[in-house]
Amino acid sequence: MMRIKVAAIQIDSRQDREANLAALEHWILAAASDGAKLIVTPEYSDVRGDANALQAAASAVPGPVSEHISSLAQRTGCWIHLGSMHERLPGETRLGNSGITFAPDGGIAARYRKVHLYDAVVNGKPYRESADFAPGDGLHTVDAAGLTLGLSICYDLRFGELYRTLRARGANVLLVPAAFNVHTGRDHWETLLRARAIENQCYVIAAAQIGGPGPALPCLGRSMIIDPWGTVLACMPDTTGFITAELDTERVAGLREALPAWEHRRTDLYFGGIQNSG
């Protein structure tokens, strides 16, 4: 049996990148002091603001943001998943919305760039993430702290196929760093998170932004850690800070054995000829 304490951090990033990193450091150190061995931060952990502010604060990897989190991983001896940062990409004017997993030695163990971009109307206001961000082109899992993490970011949560693929690649924990807006989040956030946990029989760690600014402000918050039965183990109140829970890999294995829905899938019948149907 393997148990590990994990943490999800909730912050309110604004346009001052250095102030955001200082807040992030405060909560990372607090979570590590509380015994967490895997710490997950929200989407846009480095900065939030308008397009000009994002371009001004964006950095390459390696660069000041990644090096700061790398040093915190070394300092704490923890695995840290930076939910996302604004990554400056070579030969591309748009930015990467990029999540990075840091090992306890400070090395980068995995990188994931958000593949589904949020082009939608939020409470009557158009929001076009694709105008500012270049989509990723691959899905990623990473072995960390005795767990296999499936990586995703925010709007990815609406695409069940992504998480099925991560489960197929061995994930037993799904990471969902987010900046989910209140308009959709109050009705969909918890429901979607619990569904992804239940249907894939995985733990879910969802670290979220709260407050503003941003075109779709304010963000909901409500960071959660959910077990593979869909039970909410911890939920963050409407403030900044962190939550923790203990994950048990034997619980995942036991539930999958008792309810082997994965083996009952009729993959011979799914999606054939219907991908482009109306």
N, C-alpha and C positions, 0 to 999 in steps of 0.2 A: 504494500500500500504506500502511495506517495501523496503527501499533502503539502500544499504550498500556499502561503499567504500572498494575495495579490491586492493591488490598489488601483483605483480609478480616480484621477484628479479632475476637478472641475474648476475652471478659471473663467475670467472675463477679460479676454485679451482686447487691447485697444491699439492705437496707432503707434505708441511708443514701444519699439521692439525691446529695448533694454529693460524697461520697466516690466514688460511681460515676462522676459527671461528671469528677472529677479523674483517675480511672483512664482513662476514655475519652479525655480530652485528651492524656494521656501517650502513649497508643498511636497516636492520630491524628497527633500531631506526629512521632512516630518513623517512622510509615509515610510521611508526607510527606517527611521527611528522606531516606528510602530511595528516593525518586523516584516514589512512587505519585501518580497524578493523579486517580484515582477511589478513594474509601475507603468501604467498607461496614461498618456496625456491626451487632450482633445485635438480635434482638427484645428488648424490655424493657431497652433500654440505660439507661434512667433509673433503674429500681428494680425489685426483685423482693421479694415477701413475701406476707403474707396480705391479705385484702380490705381491712382497715382501713389497713394500711400503704400499699396502692396508692391508696386514696382520699385519704389524707393527702398523698401525694407527687405526685398528678396535677396537671397544669397545662394552661392553655389554650395555644392557638397563635394569635398570638405569645404568648410567655411565657418564663419563665427558662430552660427546657430548650432550646427552639428558638433563643432568642437566643444561648445559649452555643455551640451548634453553628454557628450563623450566623457568629459571630465567628471560630470556628476555620476555617471555609471561607475567610473573607476573609484571615485571618492566613497560611494556607498556600497560597492560590491554587488549592485543590483542589475538585473535586466531592466532596461528602460525602453519602452516603445514610444517614441515621439509621434503622436497621432498624425500630425501633418505640419509641414512648414512650406513656405513659399520658396520653391527652388528655382534658381536661375539656370536655364538649360542652354547648352551650347547651340548656336545657330537657330534659336527660336525666340521670338519676341514674347510669346505667351510664357507663362510660368508653369512649373510643375506643382501640383498639389500632392506633396510627397510625404509618406510615412516612413520612418526609419527605426529599425530595431537595433539597439546598442547592447552588446554583451558586457559583462562585468569588467572586462579588461579595457573597455572603451572602444573596442572595434565594432565596425558596422557588420551586423549579422544578416540583415535583410533590408531591402528598399522596395517600396511599393508606391506607384503613382496611380492616383484615383482614375478608374477607367470609365465610370459613368458620371457625366457632367450635368449639373442641375440647371437645365434650361426650362423654366416654368414661370407661371404667374403666381406670385405670392400675395394673397389678399388684395388682388387688383393691380399689383405692381410687377412688371416683367423683370425677370432675373435670368441673366445669361452667363453662366459660369464658363461656357465654351469661348466667350469673347476674351477672357483673361487667362484661361488655363489650357494647356495641351494635355489631352487624355493619355493615360498609360496604355500599354499594349500587352500586359501580362498579369497573371495572378500569381500570388506567392504564399507559401507556408514557410515557417521557420521553426526549428527545434530550439526551445529556450526554457531553461530552468526545469527540465524534465517534462515539458509540455510541447505539443505541436500547435503553433499558433497559425490561424488563418487570417490574413490581413485584408482589411477593407477600410473604406472611409465614407461616412455619412450617407449620401444619396445611393451608394451601393446597396444599402440596406433594403431597398425596394426590389432588388433583383435576386430572387431566390436561387436562380441557376448558378450564380456566382458562389453562393455558400455551399450548394451541393457539390460543386467542383472542389472547393476547399476541403470538404468532408472526404471526398473521394481521394484526395491527396494526403489524407491522414490526420487532418485537423481534429483536435478534441477541445480546442478553445478558439472562439471567434472574437476578433477584436473589431470594435466599431467606434473609433474616435469620430466625433461629430460636432457640427455647429447647427443643429436642427432648429429651425425657426418655430416660434410658438404657434403660428397659424396652423401648420400641419402637425407639429409635434404633439400638441395637446390631445389629438385624437389617434395618431398613428404610431408614435415613438415606442411606447411600451408594448403595444400589440405586435408590432413588427419584430422587436427584439425578442420577445418571448416566443414568437413563431419560429424564428431562426434557431433558437435554442432547442425547441421541441422537435422540429422536423429533422434536425441534424444530430440530435442527442449530443450537443456540445455545450460547454459553458460559454457564456457571452460576457465580455467586459466592454462596456460602453461608456467612454469618457467624453463628456460634453462641455461645450461652452455655455455660458449663461450671460444674459444681458446683451449689450450692444457694443460697438456700432456695427453697421453693415446694411446692405440694401434690404435684407430680409429680417431686420431687427424687430424685436429682441429674440435672442436664442432661448430655448426652453430650459436648458440645464437638465435636471433629473438624471444624472449619471447613474448607471445601474450595473450590478453584477448579478447574473442570472444563472441558475444551474441547469443541467441538461433535461430536467423534468419541466422546465419553464417557471420554476419558483424564483421569485426575486429575493436574492439573499441580502442585498443592500441597495438602498436608493438614497442619493444625495439630496438634501433639502435645498431650498432656493437661495443658495449662497455659494461662495467659493470655498474650496477645501478638498477633502478626499474621503473616500469610503474604502473599506477593506472587506475581504471575505477569504475563507479558506477553500481552496479547490482540492478535490480528491479524485485523482485519475481512476481509482478503482470504482468510483460511483459511475463514471462514464461507461467503463467496461461492463459493469453489472447491469445498467439500464439497457445497454445495447444487446446484451445477451438475453435479458428477460423479454424485451420487446424488439425483435430483430426486423423492424420495418425496412431497414436498409436492404436486407437480403430479399425482401418481398417486392421490391420495385419491379415494374414491368417495363424495363428499358427498351424492350422490343416494340413497344407501342407508343412511346413518348416522342413528340415533336416531328415524326415522320411526315413530311409534306405540308406542315401547317405553319412553318415559320413566317411565311409572308402572306398568310391568309388574312382576310379582313375580319 
